[in-house]
Amino acid sequence: LRYLKKHLTLPGEMKKWAVYFSGERFFEEGIYREVLRRLFGLPIRSQKAFFKHAEETAPAILPSAQALLQEIKPVLETYFQTRQALHRLENAAPPGRNLKEFFSDIRARLDHLMPESFLEVHPRERWPDLVRYMKALSLRAEKGLLNHAKDRAKFEEIRVFDDRLKDLRKGLTSPTSAKKRESINEWAWMIEEYRISLFTQELKTAYPVSRKRLVTKLKEI
């Protein structure tokens, strides 16, 4: 593990892409923790069992780190490209148009999708979805720059669900069942798919989603 921590470095372009995550070293630390979680995040109950597991797992440590880097690469690249695109579009906004709130909302959505701890916050099976959602944000920004009024109407439509999601999460307490927590998380991902269907229909959703389906799922929660 000491060898991994010492020699784990982002390859090539990924060093540049990590600039928005407090730099490459910060991101490398996150990858290191994720490798540990994947390989050693098990209910090991004795020192003997731990050392046995460590011995058996040792050959997989470096390959796991390399595989993780490949999984993360498209996510990190898309995040970098999205940040760059938003900066470019905001600077290209015509003088006199008050689009500060518009771009603030999109940046807030991006921050929500990709916190610095996204490796820990989002399960790995959701990482490809993050790429789609970030591409959708870039496309929404382009379209909204051309027709802000239309974007605002759609924003108001989905804000109802975003606000309800915040209320649900605020209401979570220690006694809240794992089943309910999972249902809320599933609903949150449904909202992201619905966001695509509203703002960027051309990207297609991962599955059929509509306002009616969101309401129905909410009632089940």
N, C-alpha and C positions, 0 to 999 in steps of 0.2 A: 504493500500500500504506500509506503514511503517512496518507493521507486515511481509509482504511478503519479503521486502528487508532485514529485519533482520534475517529471518528464512530460506531464500532460500539458500540451500546448495546442492552441487553435491553429489549424493549418491555413496557409495562404490568405485568401480573401476574407476568411472568417474573422481574422484579427480586426480588419477594418469594420466589418459588420457589427462587431461587439461594442463599438464605440458608444452606442446609446444605452448600454447596460453597465455603465460605470467602468468600461474598459475590459480588455481581454482577460486580465488576471481575475477579475471578479467573476466573469463568466466561466472561466476554467474551474474556479472553486465550486461553482454550482454544478458543473458536470461531474466533478469528483464526488460531491455529496450524492448525486443521483446514482452513480455507479455503486457507491456503498449501499444505498437504499435498495437497489435492485438485487445485489448479491448477498447482502448481510441483513436485510430487513426481515428477519425470520424470528419466530418465537423460540430462540435457543435458550435452554434452561440451565445449562451447566457449562463450566469452563472447559471440560473435556469435550463436550459436544461442539462448543465454539471452535476449538482448535482443530477438531476433526473436519468441521465444515470449511474452515479457513484453508486447510491443506488441500481439500478436494476442490475448492473454488479458485485457488491461486492461478492455475493455468488460464482461467476464463477472464481474469481481471483486465488485462490489456485488450484482448479482443472485444470485451464488453464496452470499454471506453471508446474504441475505434468505431464500433457499430453505433454507439450513442451519438458520436459526432456526425455520422452520416445521416442519422434520423433528424438531428437538430438543424443540419445545414440549410434545407429549404425554408425552415421557419425563420431562422436568423437572417437569411438573405432577403426574404419577403418583408420582414420587419424593417430592415435597413432601407429597402426600396420604397416602402410605404412612407417612412419618415421623410425621405428625400422628395418623394412626389408631393406630399402635403406642403413642404417648405416651398417647392417650386410653384405650386398652384396658388398658394397664399400670396406669394410675391407677384404673381401674374394677375391678381384680381384688379379689375379696373378701379381707378381712383374715384372716390365718392360713394362707393358701394360699401355699406356697413356689413361685412361678412365675418366680423370677429367672432360672434357667437356661433356662427355656422362652423367655422374651423375649430373653435374650442370644443364643440360637441364631438366632432370627428376625432380630435386628439384624445378626448376623454374616453371614447369608445376604444381607441387603440390602446390606451393605457390600461383599460379594463381587461382587454384581451391578453395583453402582454406585460404583466407586471414583471419586475426584475426576478421575481420568484416563480416565473411561469413553469419552470421545470418541476417544481414541487406542487404548484396549484392545479395544473392541468394534467390529467392522465395521458400517457404517451399515445393512446389510440385516438386522442383528440387533436394531436399536433397537425395532422393533415388538414383538419377542419380550420385550424387557426390560420393556415395559409390562405384558404378560400376566403375567410372572413376579412383578412387584411387586404386582399386583392379587391374585395367588394368595397371596402372603405375608400381605397384609392379611386375606384370607378365612381363611387358616389360623390366624391369631392369634385371630380371632373364634371359630372352632370349637374351638380348643385351650383357650380360656378356659372353655368349657362342658364339655369332656371332655379333660382333660390326659392321662389315662392312655392314651386311644386315640391321641392325637397322639404320645406317647412311643413307643408300639409301632411306629408308622410311621417315626418318626425313627430308631429302631434298624435298621429294615429298609434304609433308604437310606444310612445312615452307612457301611455296607460299601463302597458304590460311591464315596462321597465320599472315604473314606480311600485307596481304591485309586487314585483320580484324583490325589490329592496325591503318592502314591508315584511315579506315572508322570511327573508334572511335575518332581519332584525329580531323577529319573533322566535328564532331558534334558541333553545336553552339546553342545558345538560340532559334533561329527561326526553328531549325530542328523539323519536325513534330513528334508527338508521334508514328505515324504509321511507319515512317522510323526507329525510334529508336527500336521499337519492331521487325521490320524485321531484323535489324542488330543483335539483341539479339538471335533471332531464328537461324540465320545463324551461330552464335558463337556456339550454342549447336549442330548444325549439324556438325560442324568441330570436336567437341569432339566425336561424334558418328563415324565420319570417322576415327578418330585417333584409335578408338577401332578396326575398320575393317582392318586397316593397320597393327597395331602392335600386336593385341591380338584377332584374329578372333574367337578363341575358346570361348570367353566371349559373343559373339553375340551382335548385335546392337539393340537398342530399336525399330528401324524402318529401312527400306531399305535406304541405303545411298551410294553414289559413287562420284567419282570426277565429273562426268557429272552432277549429281544432284546439287552439290555445285556450279558449274559454272552457271547452269541455275538459281539457287536462287540468286546468286550474280547479275546477269543481271537484275533481278526483283527489286533489291534494287536500 
